[in-house]
Amino acid sequence: MKTFTILKPDTVKAGNAGAIISRLEKEGFRIRAMKMLHLTETQAQGFYYVHKERPFFPSLVKFMTEGPVVLMVLEADNAIDKLRKVMGATDPGKADAGTIRKQFGTNIERNAIHGSDGPETAAFEIGYFFNQLEIV
């Protein structure tokens, strides 16, 4: 099973992308596609369109466009649930010890990493950034 993840601008800026990628591999994820992009406002708005009515949407788009991100397609047994467990709660302050967000996140927005929350979301998110020729 495949899932999608973004190492957010805070992670890349802090130089933590390599540590998180290493952690994901140690957890048994296989990287099937990876690229670095500096998202445009239009790309970020399109990606997070499901949140467009939420009050945090403008702030989220601003944050996600402030620097480069690392986009990945990951594969593992039960990949979606497994990644969500390894990432930890959205709010790093509420995340379990040993999770990526607890270790590298600062707050609910600057929480280091994004991961798909279900099969339909994963399919949309993977297709948003990767074409089939880029996924091995």
Beta strands, then each sheet from edge to edge (+ up, - down):
strand 1: 2-7
strand 2: 30-37
strand 3: 69-75
strand 4: 113-115
sheet 1: 2+ 3- 1+ 4-
end
